[in-house]
């Protein structure tokens, strides 16, 4: 009874510092990492603010037609937002982006898992994957135009092509880098079905690399959205940027570009939060 009471009284007592220097170094590194988390937002906002200041100084000092000051571009972006013109175009662009990226993510992960697990399928499809990954996607614009005409699906098709192959390549690498011992352990504990091994072992162990591929695919999908809207259907943010460019309206072009960048950063932040939640079981240094 006395021993139990002593143990309970020691619970609230501060633990003494460890004597092992290696343990102390690891704890010090962990504390620095925790302090660094609170500085991330400050560093990001400070970097963006510094970039805006440099842009303003260069724009006003050099007086270049194609580089107006940042304040004028921000005012133009605000007027476009208040008028509702850019929001209407943004809504249509986001619809195309989400449809295309969803198709690319599902197809890319499925194909990548299959190619990473089945050796003959990888040998058969590998030349096609890398050919489409390295080929300029803009070359295929006439193909989508002839197939779908001036419709949303032409843009969606280009978005899928921009994003899917980088997701496939990252997923293949993720699956093939999973340790063989994990699969052998699963078989020992009764996982005889290949589908169970893939879904319960391989995909879960490969999630960090798969998530990285999905984030890369998101960035490429945004590029595909803008290029498709400019070159195929002339709608959305791409159409606005093209119209401002034909009118030699640098402020309008840069205002649309800022909106695209803000949307890209917001989507990347959302993907990062989803990635952190999905891989929360991993140590922070591995994420």
C-alpha positions as CSV (number, residue, x, y, z in Angstrom):
1,X,0.0,0.0,0.0
2,X,2.9,2.3,0.9
3,X,4.6,1.5,-2.4
4,X,1.4,2.4,-4.4
5,X,1.0,5.7,-2.6
6,X,4.7,6.6,-3.3
7,X,4.2,5.8,-6.9
8,X,1.1,8.0,-7.2
9,X,2.9,10.8,-5.4
10,X,5.7,10.7,-7.9
11,X,3.4,11.1,-10.8
12,X,3.1,14.9,-10.5
13,X,6.8,15.3,-9.6
14,X,9.0,16.8,-12.3
15,X,11.2,14.2,-14.0
16,X,15.0,14.9,-13.6
17,X,17.0,15.5,-16.7
18,X,18.3,12.4,-18.3
19,X,22.0,11.6,-17.7
20,X,22.6,10.1,-21.1
21,X,24.0,12.9,-23.4
22,X,22.4,11.2,-26.5
23,X,19.0,11.3,-24.9
24,X,19.5,15.0,-23.9
25,X,20.4,15.9,-27.5
26,X,17.3,14.2,-28.8
27,X,15.1,16.0,-26.3
28,X,16.7,19.3,-27.2
29,X,16.1,18.7,-30.9
30,X,12.4,17.8,-30.2
31,X,12.0,21.1,-28.2
32,X,13.6,23.1,-31.1
33,X,11.2,21.4,-33.6
34,X,8.2,22.3,-31.4
35,X,9.4,26.0,-31.2
36,X,9.9,25.9,-35.0
37,X,6.3,25.0,-35.5
38,X,5.2,28.3,-34.1
39,X,7.6,30.2,-36.3
40,X,6.3,28.7,-39.6
41,X,3.4,31.2,-40.1
42,X,5.6,34.2,-39.1
43,X,8.3,33.2,-41.6
44,X,5.8,32.5,-44.4
45,X,4.0,35.8,-43.9
46,X,7.3,37.7,-43.5
47,X,8.6,36.2,-46.7
48,X,5.5,37.1,-48.7
49,X,5.5,40.6,-47.2
50,X,9.1,41.1,-48.2
51,X,8.3,39.9,-51.8
52,X,5.5,42.4,-52.0
53,X,7.8,45.2,-50.8
54,X,10.5,44.3,-53.3
55,X,7.9,44.2,-56.1
56,X,6.5,47.6,-55.1
57,X,10.0,49.2,-55.1
58,X,11.0,47.6,-58.4
59,X,7.7,48.5,-60.1
60,X,7.8,52.2,-59.0
61,X,11.5,52.7,-59.6
62,X,11.9,51.1,-63.0
63,X,8.4,52.2,-64.4
64,X,8.0,49.1,-66.6
65,X,4.8,48.7,-68.5
66,X,4.7,44.9,-67.9
67,X,5.4,45.2,-64.2
68,X,3.1,47.7,-62.4
69,X,3.6,48.3,-58.7
70,X,2.1,45.7,-56.3
71,X,-0.4,48.2,-54.8
72,X,-1.9,49.0,-58.1
73,X,-2.3,45.2,-58.9
74,X,-3.8,44.6,-55.5
75,X,-6.3,47.4,-56.1
76,X,-7.2,46.0,-59.5
77,X,-7.7,42.6,-58.0
78,X,-9.9,44.0,-55.2
79,X,-12.1,45.8,-57.8
80,X,-12.5,42.6,-59.8
81,X,-13.5,40.7,-56.7
82,X,-15.9,43.4,-55.6
83,X,-17.6,43.5,-59.0
84,X,-18.1,39.8,-58.8
85,X,-16.6,39.2,-62.3
86,X,-13.6,37.3,-61.2
87,X,-15.5,35.2,-58.6
88,X,-17.9,33.9,-61.3
89,X,-15.0,32.8,-63.5
90,X,-13.2,31.3,-60.5
91,X,-16.2,29.2,-59.6
92,X,-16.2,27.6,-63.1
93,X,-12.5,27.1,-63.0
94,X,-12.6,25.4,-59.7
95,X,-15.3,23.0,-60.9
96,X,-13.1,21.9,-63.8
97,X,-10.1,21.6,-61.5
98,X,-11.8,19.5,-58.9
99,X,-13.4,17.1,-61.5
100,X,-10.1,16.7,-63.4
101,X,-8.0,16.3,-60.3
102,X,-10.3,13.8,-58.7
103,X,-10.2,11.6,-61.8
104,X,-6.4,12.0,-62.0
105,X,-5.9,11.1,-58.3
106,X,-8.1,8.0,-58.3
107,X,-6.7,6.7,-61.6
108,X,-3.1,7.7,-60.8
109,X,-3.1,5.9,-57.4
110,X,-4.9,2.8,-58.8
111,X,-2.6,2.5,-61.8
112,X,0.5,3.2,-59.7
113,X,-0.4,0.6,-57.1
114,X,-1.0,-2.0,-59.8
115,X,2.2,-1.2,-61.7
116,X,4.2,-1.2,-58.4
117,X,2.9,-4.6,-57.4
118,X,2.7,-6.5,-60.8
119,X,6.1,-6.5,-62.4
120,X,4.9,-7.4,-65.9
121,X,2.3,-4.7,-65.9
122,X,5.0,-2.2,-65.0
123,X,7.3,-3.4,-67.8
124,X,4.4,-3.1,-70.3
125,X,3.1,0.3,-69.3
126,X,6.3,2.0,-68.2
127,X,7.2,3.4,-71.7
128,X,3.8,4.9,-72.0
129,X,3.8,6.5,-68.6
130,X,7.2,8.2,-69.0
131,X,6.4,9.2,-72.6
132,X,3.3,11.1,-71.5
133,X,5.0,12.4,-68.5
134,X,7.9,14.0,-70.5
135,X,5.9,15.0,-73.5
136,X,4.5,18.6,-73.6
137,X,0.9,18.3,-72.6
138,X,0.0,21.4,-74.7
139,X,0.7,19.3,-77.8
140,X,-2.5,17.3,-77.0
141,X,-4.7,20.3,-77.0
142,X,-6.0,19.7,-80.6
143,X,-6.8,16.1,-79.7
144,X,-9.0,17.2,-76.8
145,X,-10.6,19.9,-78.9
146,X,-11.5,17.4,-81.6
147,X,-12.9,14.9,-79.1
148,X,-14.9,17.2,-76.9
149,X,-15.1,20.5,-78.7
150,X,-15.5,23.8,-76.8
151,X,-16.8,22.0,-73.7
152,X,-15.8,21.5,-70.1
153,X,-14.6,18.0,-70.7
154,X,-11.8,19.2,-73.1
155,X,-10.4,21.2,-70.2
156,X,-10.9,18.3,-67.7
157,X,-9.1,15.9,-70.1
158,X,-6.1,18.3,-70.2
159,X,-6.1,18.6,-66.4
160,X,-6.1,14.8,-66.0
161,X,-3.2,14.5,-68.4
162,X,-1.2,17.1,-66.6
163,X,-1.7,15.5,-63.2
164,X,-2.2,11.7,-63.6
165,X,1.3,10.6,-64.7
166,X,3.3,12.3,-61.9
167,X,0.9,10.6,-59.5
168,X,1.4,7.2,-61.1
169,X,5.2,7.5,-61.0
170,X,5.2,8.6,-57.3
171,X,2.8,5.8,-56.4
172,X,4.9,3.2,-58.1
173,X,8.0,4.3,-56.2
174,X,6.0,4.4,-53.0
175,X,4.8,0.8,-53.3
176,X,8.1,-0.6,-54.4
177,X,10.0,1.0,-51.4
178,X,7.8,-0.7,-48.8
179,X,9.9,-3.1,-46.8
180,X,9.5,-6.8,-47.9
181,X,9.4,-7.8,-44.2
182,X,6.0,-6.1,-43.7
183,X,4.5,-8.2,-46.4
184,X,6.1,-11.4,-45.0
185,X,4.8,-10.5,-41.6
186,X,1.3,-10.0,-42.9
187,X,1.4,-13.4,-44.6
188,X,2.6,-15.0,-41.4
189,X,-0.4,-13.5,-39.5
190,X,-2.8,-14.9,-42.0
191,X,-3.1,-12.3,-44.8
192,X,-3.3,-14.8,-47.8
193,X,-5.4,-12.6,-50.0
194,X,-3.4,-10.2,-52.3
195,X,-6.1,-7.6,-52.0
196,X,-5.8,-7.5,-48.2
197,X,-2.0,-7.2,-48.5
198,X,-2.3,-4.3,-50.9
199,X,-4.9,-2.4,-49.1
200,X,-4.0,-3.2,-45.5
201,X,-0.1,-3.3,-45.8
202,X,1.3,-1.8,-48.9
203,X,-0.9,1.2,-49.4
204,X,-0.8,2.2,-45.7
205,X,2.9,1.9,-45.5
206,X,3.3,3.9,-48.8
207,X,0.9,6.7,-47.8
208,X,3.6,9.4,-47.1
209,X,5.1,9.1,-50.6
210,X,1.7,8.7,-52.2
211,X,0.5,11.9,-50.5
212,X,3.6,13.7,-51.8
213,X,2.7,12.6,-55.4
214,X,-0.9,13.8,-54.9
215,X,0.4,17.2,-53.9
216,X,2.7,17.4,-57.0
217,X,-0.3,16.3,-59.1
218,X,-2.4,19.1,-57.6
219,X,0.2,21.8,-58.8
220,X,0.3,20.3,-62.3
221,X,-3.5,20.2,-62.4
222,X,-3.7,23.9,-61.8
223,X,-1.3,24.5,-64.7
224,X,-3.5,22.3,-66.8
225,X,-6.6,24.2,-65.8
226,X,-5.2,27.6,-66.8
227,X,-3.7,26.3,-70.1
228,X,-6.9,24.5,-71.0
229,X,-9.0,27.6,-70.4
230,X,-6.6,29.7,-72.5
231,X,-6.1,27.3,-75.4
232,X,-9.3,25.3,-75.7
233,X,-12.5,26.8,-74.3
234,X,-11.5,30.4,-73.5
235,X,-13.4,30.4,-70.2
236,X,-12.7,30.9,-66.6
237,X,-9.6,32.6,-65.2
238,X,-7.6,31.6,-68.2
239,X,-10.0,33.5,-70.5
240,X,-9.8,36.6,-68.3
241,X,-6.0,36.5,-68.4
242,X,-6.0,36.1,-72.1
243,X,-8.4,39.0,-72.6
244,X,-6.4,41.3,-70.4
245,X,-3.2,40.3,-72.3
246,X,-4.7,41.1,-75.7
247,X,-5.7,44.5,-74.3
248,X,-2.1,45.1,-72.9
249,X,-3.6,45.4,-69.4
250,X,-0.7,44.3,-67.2
251,X,-2.5,45.1,-64.0
252,X,-5.4,42.8,-65.0
253,X,-3.1,40.0,-66.1
254,X,-1.2,40.1,-62.8
255,X,-4.4,40.4,-60.8
256,X,-5.7,37.2,-62.3
257,X,-2.3,35.6,-61.7
258,X,-2.4,36.6,-58.1
259,X,-5.8,35.0,-57.7
260,X,-4.5,31.8,-59.3
261,X,-1.5,31.8,-56.9
262,X,-3.8,32.4,-53.9
263,X,-6.1,29.5,-54.9
264,X,-3.0,27.3,-55.5
265,X,-1.6,28.1,-52.0
266,X,-5.0,27.6,-50.4
267,X,-5.4,24.2,-52.1
268,X,-1.9,23.2,-51.2
269,X,-2.5,24.2,-47.6
270,X,-5.7,22.1,-47.5
271,X,-3.7,19.1,-49.1
272,X,-1.0,19.6,-46.5
273,X,-3.5,19.5,-43.6
274,X,-5.1,16.4,-45.1
275,X,-1.7,14.8,-45.4
276,X,-0.8,15.6,-41.8
277,X,-4.0,14.1,-40.6
278,X,-3.6,11.0,-42.8
279,X,0.0,10.4,-41.7
280,X,-0.3,11.6,-38.1
281,X,1.0,8.3,-36.9
282,X,4.4,9.1,-38.4
283,X,7.1,11.1,-36.6
284,X,7.2,14.8,-37.8
285,X,10.7,14.4,-39.3
286,X,9.3,11.7,-41.7
287,X,6.3,13.9,-42.9
